[in-house]
Amino acid sequence: MVEISALFHGFSVVLTPFNLLLMMIGIVLGVIIGVLPGLGGANGVAILLPLTFTMPPTSAIIMLSCIYWGALFGGAITSILFNIPGEPWSVATTFDGYPMAQQGRAGEALTAAFTSSFIGALVAVIMITFLAPLVAQFALQFGPPEFFSVYLLTFCSFIGMGKGSPFKTLAAMTLGFGLAAVGMDTVTGQLRLIFGFTDLMRGFDFLIAVIGLFGIGEILLSMEEGLSFTGKTAKINPKVVLETWKKLPRYWLTSLRSCLIGCWMGITPGGATPASFMSYGVAKRVSKDGEKFGTGQIEGVIAPETAAHAAGTSALLPMLALGIPGSPTAAVLLGGLLIWGLQPGPLLFVEQKDFVWGLIASMYLGNLAGLIVVLTCVPLFAAILRIPFSIIAPIIIVICAIGAYTVHNAMLDIWFMLLFGVIGYVFKKLDYPLAPLVLALVLGDRAEDSFRQSMLISQGEVGVFFSNWLVGGITTLSLVMLFWPLLSKILTRLRGD
């Protein structure tokens, strides 16, 4: 009952004309960002984050989170109509969504995708509503050793649970730690790694890095690929929507399973992309029509879209309750909270109730608004793809440059943005993940501070990270995650023998 009353208070915070306007603007911008290949939820939030600095934190986070919900919806439009995933997590949607569009069932595929996305997000938001305060209350017991062990678990989870090479993930994370160390040491006040350049005293701003890595890096990659768009047109009329909604209850088990997969992958730092692929793979294996997947099965659209939205939304739970992001977008939002002077973590629920419950209430309204917007405006958003990429790319680069400049009003930041853009491009060409780099850049300082505080408390004894069941359990789990790729190989060989 406490959570429900707090949620109603959150709705009273959100339901002001200004916040509702920002919500709709955020949804529309998010869908456009999701539709445009070369952008994405994390990119859009990063590029537009500087525009929110003058807003109250609650209004700013509502707009930014709605951009994210819109991007989650928008990625399905290009996947189904053009076979071009607007977002990485939309790749699995193309497998059955595009064949459905080719068969003249684009409206059905889009309605199924949008409705499934809404259901996945709704389940995740309900989970956040009731779990986040419990997690935050539990986390109030944490001191510096516990916080460091949680940071360690986050970093190790990316290595152990990531889809790609653990060595590439570790290399990307190490670069992030190196960049986070540049500037003034927060404990001793000494300057580190500035090599005589006084401009580096403030360090590398994570926002500049994110705009370059995601925005500019994706544009460079898209320019190389020379995107050209050909696809199906679609209109969604009420008759198609109602007919599709009548079919969807048959696949309730697929939706439930996809919600569980998505929520789990969101809370652990897996993210929406692995969740969508895992959900699609499980649905294909379990379904009685599994062999028909890839030929235009509606179940092949429901599974990845439900899981992607559940994962994308539930990634905000550890970010709010523990200050640990579960996805690249959550990492960008975490940086935004720090810029606004808010400290994510358990105390946020005590000190900033209006902010937390306003954000949770906006998740309910934002997803509902997103569903209505995409169901009514699909032809308009699909028409954006008719604009030549040669026009869109320079506009995005200018927006990125303005966003980077406004952080510190410094021209040097634009050069840093371009440098990070090249790094992002090289990382993508060499198949190195960007999320661990961003995570290490955002959390590197905080993890280092917690570690050094722990060492001061224990007078240099590393055993402090095993001093009680809580910190010892988390540290042990972290080490298991770190060596999980090696352990799984050993177990596979033993089973094979």
Secondary structure by P-SEA (a helix, b strand, c coil): caaaaaaaaaaaaaccaaaaaaaaaaaaaaaaaaacccccaaaaaaaaccccccccaaaaaaaaaaaaaaaaaaaaaaaaccccccccccccccccaaaaaaacaaaaaaaaaaaaaaaaaaaaaaaaaccaaaaaaaaccccaaaaaaaaaaaaaaaaaaccccaaaaaaaaaaaaaaaaccccccccccccccccccccccccaaaaaaaacaaaaaaaaaaacbbbbbbbbbbcaaaaaaaaaacccaaaaaaaaaaaaaaaaaccccaaaaaaaaaaaaaaccccccccccccaaaaaaaaaaaaaaaaacccccccccccccaaaaaaaaaaaaaccccccccccccaaaaaaaaaaaaaaaaaaaaaaaccaaaaaacccccaaaaaaaaaaaaaaaaaaccccaaaaaaaaaaaaaaaaaaaacccaaaaaaaaacaaaaaaaaaaaaaaaccccccccccaaaaaaaaaaaaaaaaaaaaaaaaaaaac
